[in-house]
Amino acid sequence: MSIRPALFTALSLPLAFSIMVAAAPVAAKLLLDGEELTVMDTGNLPARGMSMRTVVERHGEPRRMEPAVGDPPITRWDYPDFSVFFEHRHVIHSVVHPRSPNADH
């Protein structure tokens, strides 16, 4: 009889993990914009470790490319809604630009 509980546990753990992953919330940031609360989905931003080539393939050419500074070299690419920071040729951080208070007016 001890075989059935062990089998049940072995089968239920992967299922439980799958449910937890599927139920995980989408990455988002809450920004206070005047009196409004705006939810911005950050799931489409370039992720840490992504190569420069992959960023260009997914988001196109940046609006502006700042030259590398420092050691290790840090480069910033500016897109209309966000900026991407690279160390050497890989993403270390992506930042959403704040919205202008008059953006909707």
Secondary structure, 3 states (H helix, E strand, C coil): CCHHHHHHHHHHHHHHHHHHHHCCCCCEEEEEECCEEEEEECCCCCCCCCEHHHHHHHHCCCCEEEEEECCCCEEEEECCCEEEEEECCEEEEEEECCCCCCCCC
